[in-house]
Amino acid sequence: MNKPKLIIFGDSRRQFVAEAIEDFVNFAAGKAEILANCFRGDCASVADKADFAIVFGGDGTILSAARDLSSTGVPVIGVNVGRLGFLAEFSVEDIKKLFGRLTTDSSLIEKRMMLKCTIANNGKDKLSSTAINEAVINAGPNFGMVDLKVTVNGQSLADCIGDGLIISTPTGSTAYNLSAGGPILSANLSAIVITPLCPHTLSFRPIVIDAENRIEIFPQRINEGTAVLLDGQILSPLVAGDVITVQKHSGTFQVVNNPLRTQWDTLAGKLNWAAKPKYNTK
């Protein structure tokens, strides 16, 4: 039986991440071939040879690694050595316990949709990038309300006047979208959530649309600091005349799910979702 080929992502400058990686590398000796220990996209030359990427950190590290790997289709196994860890579903002990199954059971691999975000001005692209969780248009300094005209497939959807707009994937529905009052979507859906940020109206509520739709945002009024933010990591300032296009990415982000728990177990365990009231037992 061939040994699985692995690449490792993790910020080894952080002591507890470095310790977790060292622990795993010692465990994997003789069980797997480790091609590279990568951080911030410095292993592109070997990524397409890997069977799996083991990512140590929190969800931010996984989002960064997923974008780096988006063109390779390498499945990601997330090891949580961060804080919350929605995407980082495994502990180091989980990985040790389940390693054989994780690297052989293809039924655990789930394909998640991504977003492609483009910013153009006068017909020229100034940004074209990928988002795993969401694309956010944030009002920014001087913190006045922004006015955004939103269309779907060329049809007018809304004029959003407020602090901005979140366009989220199902994977990202439990992130910024959730904090802003948006709905939780099953992670394997092909859908997009449009959620306004503090809209100056009582009638603009989050909406879920089919992922095959093309969303365009035409800023009508912006601030000096208004910007597009992808996954909380890629920032692109906006200027007059910019047009933002968000649509389903042609590729997918492949994640290895933890067979010991479901998406709903994770919601309940990490966010106390649908927890019972704390009744008085007297």
Buried (B, 14 or more C-beta within 10 A) or exposed (E): EEEBBBBBBBBBEBEEBBBBBEBBBEBBEEEBBBBBBBBEEEBEEEBEBBBBBBBBBBBBBBBBBBBBBBEBBBBBBBBBBBEBBBBBBBBBEBBBEBBEEBBEEEEBBBBBBBBBBBBBBEEEEBBEBBBBBBBBBBBBEEEBBBBBBBBBEEEEBBBBBBBBBBBBBBBBBBBBBBEBEBBBBEBEBBBBBBBBBEBEEEEBEBBBBEBEBEBBBBBEEBBEEBBBBBBBBBEBBBEEEBBBBBBBBEBBBBBBBBBEEEBEEBBBEBBEBEEEEEEEEE
